[in-house]
């Protein structure tokens, strides 16, 4: 039976600032008040535009809680280094909607975006449809009509009933599963894993990241029941930190590869998953190495080096450093804390904003536990124009209740101005919407 949930708050950042904004705004207005989690609307809409999902290049379908985007970005860079033309589908976007639909390495052009959105709008005939469903159908139109060697398709929410789950991929991948979107996916790890397992297809190989033991056992059982061949991280393939970078082992072969350009120990785990997919697709070692070195994926422990906030900080505190991280759940907080602990000791300042739908208490508790030996101060800020953001005062209260030093500020620039430690390590974190605002301001 399809699950019915209250639709998420509409975010003004969901629309473009170009001519396509009118189309996107009209389509957003069709979003039902209750989300009926099923694929019925999606199948209906795809049939009305002549099943473009069946005309796409070979697909790598990626689900999971954390690391989907980073894994997809690394796999894309590796495939491109091999000389392949690659399409990709991501969500959400950071600055412009166009970032969600990548055609041959470039964000979709405005005229083409307007065209495919217009065709989908006409085919839908004003019937209720979720924003993600209608824009995913438009993406399939673009992907199906522009030749490429591969399409990397990132799941939006869950997997089983996600709008992307209308394809038979060449291979699938599931990144680590943790708590997020419980209002849609269930409040246990196994219920969330069941939704993610929905992308498995009989006979289609699955590359599976290391998981919580219960989750791993559940997913392996699901794969066996469905006739899905699995390669499991930590067993069938591994990527370990080594003096030269990482040592990647699969199929009784070992590859000495550089560290990925993305920061953090967790990115080595994401790289392992991307490399396992690449190995299955026949990519050679040189392309693997080049792809890991050239990958770019913003707002994932990204060091900011230009823009007004950086200039203002450099003028006052030239030894301070500023990073941006869009992670917004408990698992992401653990990874952020692990990365901080691997850096040289500096006073740590976290400029934090979170949506009300996120478990901010668990995020803060994970930071507090992982950074127990570090001097840390939380600077709570709002998310400009987002009605679903937590009030900064609530973040401050929660942080102080668990022993963290915290204060509220009107915006990230004001928070930055309140930092006076000369050698501060500053991380703007907690929300991709906040990250998008920061990147927009920094060009």
C-alpha positions as CSV (number, residue, x, y, z in Angstrom):
1,X,0.0,0.0,0.0
2,X,1.3,3.4,-0.9
3,X,2.3,5.6,2.1
4,X,0.8,9.1,2.5
5,X,2.8,11.8,4.1
6,X,2.4,15.6,4.4
7,X,4.3,17.2,1.6
8,X,7.6,19.0,2.6
9,X,7.6,22.7,2.8
10,X,8.2,24.4,-0.5
11,X,11.6,26.0,-0.7
12,X,12.0,29.1,-2.9
13,X,15.5,27.9,-3.7
14,X,13.9,25.0,-5.5
15,X,13.5,27.1,-8.6
16,X,15.9,28.6,-11.1
17,X,16.6,32.3,-11.5
18,X,16.5,32.0,-15.3
19,X,13.5,31.9,-17.7
20,X,12.7,28.3,-16.6
21,X,11.7,29.7,-13.2
22,X,8.2,30.4,-14.3
23,X,7.8,26.8,-15.6
24,X,9.3,25.4,-12.4
25,X,7.1,27.6,-10.3
26,X,4.0,26.4,-12.1
27,X,5.1,22.8,-11.7
28,X,5.8,23.3,-8.0
29,X,2.2,24.5,-7.6
30,X,0.9,21.1,-8.7
31,X,2.7,19.4,-5.8
32,X,0.0,17.6,-3.8
33,X,-0.6,18.5,-0.1
34,X,-0.1,14.9,0.8
35,X,2.6,12.8,-0.9
36,X,1.2,9.5,-2.0
37,X,4.4,7.5,-2.2
38,X,3.9,5.3,-5.3
39,X,5.2,5.2,-8.8
40,X,1.7,5.4,-10.4
41,X,2.0,9.1,-11.3
42,X,5.5,8.6,-12.6
43,X,4.6,5.7,-14.9
44,X,1.6,7.7,-16.2
45,X,3.7,10.8,-17.0
46,X,6.5,8.8,-18.6
47,X,4.0,7.0,-20.8
48,X,2.6,10.4,-21.9
49,X,6.1,11.4,-23.1
50,X,6.9,8.1,-24.8
51,X,8.9,6.4,-22.1
52,X,12.2,8.4,-22.3
53,X,13.7,6.3,-19.5
54,X,14.0,3.4,-21.9
55,X,16.1,5.5,-24.3
56,X,18.8,6.5,-21.9
57,X,22.4,5.3,-22.0
58,X,23.4,2.4,-19.7
59,X,22.6,3.5,-16.1
60,X,24.4,3.2,-12.8
61,X,21.7,3.7,-10.1
62,X,22.9,4.9,-6.7
63,X,21.0,4.9,-3.5
64,X,21.9,5.3,0.2
65,X,21.8,7.9,3.0
66,X,25.2,9.6,2.9
67,X,27.8,9.8,0.1
68,X,25.5,9.3,-2.9
69,X,26.6,12.6,-4.5
70,X,30.3,12.1,-3.7
71,X,30.3,8.5,-5.0
72,X,28.5,9.7,-8.2
73,X,30.9,12.5,-8.7
74,X,33.9,10.2,-8.3
75,X,32.5,7.6,-10.7
76,X,31.7,10.3,-13.2
77,X,35.2,11.7,-13.0
78,X,36.7,8.3,-13.4
79,X,34.5,7.4,-16.4
80,X,35.3,10.8,-18.1
81,X,39.0,10.1,-17.5
82,X,38.5,6.9,-19.5
83,X,37.2,9.1,-22.4
84,X,33.5,8.4,-21.8
85,X,30.7,10.9,-22.3
86,X,28.6,10.8,-19.1
87,X,25.2,12.1,-18.1
88,X,24.4,12.5,-14.4
89,X,21.3,13.3,-12.3
90,X,21.6,14.8,-8.8
91,X,19.4,16.4,-6.1
92,X,19.1,18.8,-4.5
93,X,21.0,21.5,-6.3
94,X,23.1,24.1,-4.5
95,X,22.7,27.3,-6.6
96,X,20.8,26.7,-9.8
97,X,18.3,23.9,-10.7
98,X,20.3,23.2,-13.8
99,X,23.0,21.5,-11.7
100,X,20.6,18.5,-11.2
101,X,20.8,17.5,-14.9
102,X,24.3,17.0,-16.2
103,X,24.6,16.3,-20.0
104,X,28.0,15.2,-21.1
105,X,29.8,16.9,-18.2
106,X,27.9,20.2,-18.3
107,X,24.8,21.4,-16.5
108,X,21.8,21.5,-18.8
109,X,21.5,24.6,-20.9
110,X,18.6,27.0,-20.2
111,X,16.8,26.6,-23.6
112,X,16.9,22.8,-23.4
113,X,15.7,22.9,-19.8
114,X,12.7,25.1,-20.7
115,X,11.9,22.8,-23.6
116,X,11.8,19.5,-21.7
117,X,10.0,21.1,-18.8
118,X,7.4,22.5,-21.2
119,X,6.8,19.1,-22.8
120,X,6.4,17.4,-19.5
121,X,4.0,20.2,-18.3
122,X,1.9,19.8,-21.4
123,X,1.8,16.0,-21.0
124,X,0.8,16.2,-17.3
125,X,-2.2,18.3,-18.2
126,X,-2.4,20.0,-14.8
127,X,-2.8,16.9,-12.7
128,X,-1.3,16.6,-9.2
129,X,2.4,15.6,-9.5
130,X,5.3,16.0,-7.1
131,X,8.0,18.5,-8.1
132,X,10.6,15.7,-8.1
133,X,8.5,13.4,-10.3
134,X,7.9,16.0,-12.9
135,X,11.5,17.3,-13.0
136,X,12.8,13.7,-13.1
137,X,10.6,13.0,-16.1
138,X,12.0,16.1,-17.8
139,X,15.6,14.9,-17.0
140,X,14.8,11.5,-18.6
141,X,13.7,13.4,-21.8
142,X,17.0,15.2,-21.9
143,X,19.1,12.1,-21.2
144,X,17.2,10.0,-23.7
145,X,17.6,12.4,-26.5
146,X,21.3,13.2,-26.1
147,X,23.8,10.4,-26.7
148,X,26.2,9.4,-24.0
149,X,28.1,6.3,-22.8
150,X,26.6,6.2,-19.3
151,X,24.0,7.9,-17.1
152,X,24.8,8.1,-13.3
153,X,21.4,8.3,-11.7
154,X,21.2,9.4,-8.1
155,X,18.1,8.4,-6.1
156,X,16.2,11.4,-4.6
157,X,14.5,9.8,-1.6
158,X,14.6,6.2,-0.5
159,X,14.7,3.9,-3.5
160,X,11.7,1.6,-3.8
161,X,9.2,4.3,-4.6
162,X,11.6,7.0,-5.7
163,X,10.8,8.6,-9.1
164,X,14.1,7.4,-10.5
165,X,13.2,3.7,-9.8
166,X,11.7,3.2,-13.3
167,X,14.8,1.9,-15.0
168,X,16.7,-1.3,-15.4
169,X,20.3,-0.3,-14.8
170,X,23.6,-1.8,-15.8
171,X,24.6,-1.8,-12.2
172,X,23.5,-0.4,-8.8
173,X,25.3,0.9,-5.8
174,X,24.1,1.5,-2.2
175,X,26.1,3.8,0.0
176,X,26.1,3.7,3.8
177,X,22.6,3.7,5.3
178,X,21.8,5.8,8.4
179,X,18.9,7.8,9.8
180,X,17.4,10.5,7.5
181,X,13.9,11.3,6.2
182,X,12.3,9.1,8.8
183,X,8.9,10.7,8.1
184,X,9.0,9.0,4.7
185,X,11.2,6.0,5.1
186,X,10.5,4.7,8.6
187,X,12.1,5.2,12.0
188,X,14.4,2.1,12.1
189,X,17.5,1.4,10.1
190,X,15.9,-1.8,8.7
191,X,12.8,0.0,7.4
192,X,15.1,2.6,5.8
193,X,17.2,-0.2,4.3
194,X,14.1,-1.9,2.9
195,X,13.3,1.3,0.9
196,X,16.9,1.6,-0.3
197,X,16.9,-2.1,-1.4
198,X,14.1,-1.3,-3.8
199,X,16.6,-0.3,-6.5
200,X,17.9,-3.9,-6.7
201,X,17.0,-5.6,-9.9
202,X,17.3,-9.4,-10.7
203,X,20.6,-10.1,-12.4
204,X,21.9,-6.6,-12.1
205,X,25.1,-6.4,-10.1
206,X,25.0,-4.4,-6.8
207,X,28.1,-2.7,-5.3
208,X,27.4,-2.4,-1.6
209,X,29.2,-0.2,0.9
210,X,30.0,-1.4,4.4
211,X,26.9,-1.1,6.6
212,X,25.7,-1.5,10.1
213,X,25.8,-5.3,10.7
214,X,22.0,-5.8,10.8
215,X,21.6,-3.6,7.7
216,X,24.3,-5.5,5.8
217,X,22.7,-8.9,6.7
218,X,19.3,-7.6,5.6
219,X,20.5,-6.2,2.3
220,X,22.5,-9.4,1.5
221,X,19.4,-11.5,2.2
222,X,17.3,-9.2,0.0
223,X,19.9,-9.5,-2.8
224,X,19.9,-13.3,-2.6
225,X,16.1,-13.5,-2.6
226,X,15.9,-11.3,-5.7
227,X,18.8,-12.9,-7.6
228,X,21.1,-10.0,-7.4
229,X,24.9,-10.6,-7.5
230,X,26.7,-8.5,-4.9
231,X,30.2,-7.2,-4.3
232,X,30.5,-6.1,-0.7
233,X,33.0,-3.5,0.6
234,X,35.4,-4.9,3.1
235,X,35.2,-8.4,1.5
236,X,34.9,-8.4,-2.2
237,X,36.7,-5.0,-2.5
238,X,38.6,-2.7,-0.2
239,X,40.2,0.7,-0.3
240,X,42.7,1.3,2.5
241,X,44.8,4.4,3.3
242,X,48.4,3.8,2.3
243,X,51.6,5.9,2.2
244,X,51.1,6.6,-1.5
245,X,47.4,7.3,-1.2
246,X,45.0,4.4,-1.2
247,X,45.4,0.7,-2.0
248,X,42.3,-0.6,-3.8
249,X,41.8,-4.3,-4.0
250,X,39.2,-6.2,-6.1
251,X,39.1,-9.5,-8.0
252,X,42.5,-10.6,-6.6
253,X,44.1,-7.4,-8.0
254,X,45.5,-4.5,-6.1
255,X,45.8,-1.0,-7.5
256,X,48.0,1.8,-5.9
257,X,45.9,4.9,-6.4
258,X,46.1,8.6,-5.2
259,X,43.8,9.9,-2.5
260,X,40.6,11.4,-3.8
261,X,40.5,15.1,-4.2
262,X,37.5,15.2,-1.8
263,X,38.5,15.5,1.9
264,X,37.9,13.1,4.7
265,X,38.4,9.5,5.6
266,X,34.8,8.8,4.5
267,X,35.7,9.8,1.0
268,X,38.0,6.9,0.8
269,X,35.0,4.6,1.5
270,X,33.0,6.5,-1.1
271,X,35.9,6.1,-3.6
272,X,35.9,2.3,-3.0
273,X,32.3,2.1,-4.1
274,X,32.9,4.3,-7.1
275,X,36.0,2.2,-8.0
276,X,34.1,-1.0,-7.7
277,X,31.5,0.3,-10.2
278,X,34.3,1.5,-12.5
279,X,36.0,-1.9,-12.3
280,X,32.8,-3.6,-13.3
281,X,32.5,-1.2,-16.2
282,X,36.0,-2.0,-17.4
283,X,37.8,1.2,-16.5
284,X,41.6,1.0,-16.4
285,X,43.9,2.0,-13.5
286,X,45.1,5.2,-15.2
287,X,41.6,6.5,-15.5
288,X,40.8,5.5,-11.9
289,X,43.8,7.5,-10.7
290,X,43.1,10.5,-12.9
291,X,39.4,10.6,-11.9
292,X,40.2,10.5,-8.2
293,X,42.5,13.4,-8.6
294,X,40.3,15.6,-10.8
295,X,36.9,15.0,-9.0
296,X,35.1,18.1,-7.8
297,X,32.0,18.1,-5.6
298,X,31.1,21.3,-3.8
299,X,30.0,21.7,-0.2
300,X,31.7,18.5,1.0
301,X,34.4,19.8,3.3
302,X,35.2,22.3,0.6
303,X,37.9,24.8,1.4
304,X,36.7,28.3,0.5
305,X,39.4,30.4,-1.0
306,X,37.7,33.4,-2.6
307,X,34.6,35.6,-2.1
308,X,33.5,38.3,0.4
309,X,33.5,36.1,3.5
310,X,37.0,34.9,2.8
311,X,38.2,38.4,2.1
312,X,36.7,39.7,5.3
313,X,38.1,36.8,7.3
314,X,41.6,37.2,5.8
315,X,41.6,40.9,6.6
316,X,41.0,40.2,10.3
317,X,42.4,36.7,10.9
318,X,44.9,35.8,8.1
319,X,45.8,32.5,9.7
320,X,42.2,31.3,10.0
321,X,40.8,28.8,7.5
322,X,37.2,28.4,6.2
323,X,35.4,25.3,5.0
324,X,31.9,24.5,3.8
325,X,30.1,21.2,4.4
326,X,26.5,20.4,3.5
327,X,26.2,17.3,5.7
328,X,22.9,17.5,7.7
329,X,22.4,14.3,9.7
330,X,23.9,12.4,12.6
331,X,26.2,10.3,10.3
332,X,27.5,13.4,8.6
333,X,28.2,15.0,12.0
334,X,30.3,12.0,12.9
335,X,32.3,12.3,9.7
336,X,32.8,16.0,10.2
337,X,34.1,15.4,13.8
338,X,36.4,12.6,12.5
339,X,37.9,15.0,9.9
340,X,38.4,17.8,12.4
341,X,40.2,15.4,14.8
342,X,42.6,14.5,12.0
343,X,43.6,18.2,11.5
344,X,46.1,20.2,13.5
345,X,44.6,21.5,16.8
346,X,42.9,24.9,16.3
347,X,40.0,26.6,18.0
348,X,37.0,25.2,16.1
349,X,34.0,27.4,15.2
350,X,31.0,25.8,13.4
351,X,28.6,28.2,11.7
352,X,25.5,26.0,11.8
353,X,22.0,26.1,10.3
354,X,19.6,23.2,10.0
355,X,16.1,22.4,8.6
356,X,13.4,21.8,11.2
357,X,12.9,18.3,9.6
358,X,16.4,17.3,10.5
359,X,17.4,15.7,13.9
360,X,19.4,18.7,15.0
361,X,19.7,17.2,18.5
362,X,21.4,14.1,17.2
363,X,23.6,16.1,14.9
364,X,24.8,18.3,17.8
365,X,25.3,15.3,20.1
366,X,27.4,13.5,17.5
367,X,29.6,16.6,17.2
368,X,29.8,17.0,21.0
369,X,30.9,13.3,21.4
370,X,33.3,13.3,18.6
371,X,35.0,16.6,19.5
372,X,35.2,16.1,23.3
373,X,38.9,17.0,23.3
374,X,38.6,20.2,21.2
375,X,37.6,23.7,21.9
376,X,34.5,24.3,19.8
377,X,31.8,27.0,19.6
378,X,28.5,26.7,17.6
379,X,27.4,29.8,15.8
380,X,23.7,29.3,15.0
381,X,22.3,31.1,11.9
382,X,19.1,31.1,9.9
383,X,18.7,30.0,6.3
384,X,17.8,33.0,4.2
385,X,14.3,32.7,2.7
386,X,13.6,29.2,4.1
387,X,10.6,29.0,6.3
388,X,11.5,25.4,7.3
389,X,14.8,26.3,8.9
390,X,15.2,25.9,12.7
391,X,15.3,29.2,14.6
392,X,18.9,29.9,15.7
393,X,17.8,30.3,19.3
394,X,16.6,26.7,19.3
395,X,19.9,25.4,18.0
396,X,21.7,27.4,20.7
397,X,19.4,26.0,23.4
398,X,20.0,22.4,22.3
399,X,23.7,22.9,22.0
400,X,24.1,24.5,25.4
401,X,21.9,21.8,27.0
402,X,24.5,19.2,26.0
403,X,27.5,21.3,27.1
404,X,28.5,23.0,23.8
405,X,29.3,26.7,23.7
406,X,26.9,28.4,21.4
407,X,25.5,31.8,20.2
408,X,23.0,33.0,17.7
409,X,23.7,35.4,14.8
410,X,21.7,37.1,12.1
411,X,23.5,35.5,9.2
412,X,26.8,33.7,8.4
413,X,28.7,37.0,7.8
414,X,27.7,38.2,11.3
415,X,28.8,34.9,12.8
416,X,32.1,35.1,11.0
417,X,32.6,38.7,12.3
418,X,32.1,37.4,15.9
419,X,35.1,35.0,15.6
420,X,38.3,36.3,17.1
421,X,40.7,33.3,17.3
422,X,43.6,34.1,15.1
423,X,44.2,30.5,14.0
424,X,40.5,29.4,13.9
425,X,39.3,26.5,11.9
426,X,35.8,27.5,10.7
427,X,33.3,25.2,9.2
428,X,29.9,26.4,7.8
429,X,27.8,23.3,8.1
430,X,24.4,21.6,8.6
431,X,22.4,22.3,5.4
432,X,22.8,22.1,1.7
433,X,20.5,25.1,1.4
434,X,22.9,27.2,3.6
435,X,25.8,25.8,1.5
436,X,24.0,27.0,-1.6
437,X,23.6,30.5,-0.2
438,X,27.3,30.7,0.7
439,X,28.4,29.5,-2.7
440,X,26.0,31.9,-4.5
441,X,27.5,34.8,-2.5
442,X,31.0,33.6,-3.4
443,X,30.4,33.3,-7.1
